[in-house]
Amino acid sequence: METLILRPKTKEQLTAIKAVAKALKVDFEIEKSPYNSEFVKKILQGREDFKNGKGIKMSLEDLWK
């Protein structure tokens, strides 16, 4: 058989997917992200800030000066 990986964007989508899987008697497992959600938020915010022109870009060589 094949394995499907679904990535719901909302809690409602997740609930619906679980309900369909249970109704069809399909086995499924839930994996939690190994990353702290606050840490992920900070990384994503940093990337967004950089896209919006906040922050600076440095070359690797300049890091050691």
Residue, then its C-alpha position, 0 to 999 in steps of 0.5 A: m500500500e501507499t502512505l499519504i502525508l496530509r498537512p492540514k492548515t487549520k484545526e477544522q481540517l485536521t478534525a475532518i481528516k481524522a473523522v474521515a479516516k475513522a469512518l473508513k477504518v483507516d489506521f493513522e498515527i499522529e506525530k508531533s513536531p520535534y520543535n518548540s512552537e515558540f522557537v518556530k514562531k521566532i524563526l518564521q518572524g525573523r524570515e518575514d522581517f528580513k523579507n520586509g527589509k528589517g535586519i542586515k545581510m552579512s557575508l560569511e567572511d565578515l562574521w569573523k572580523 
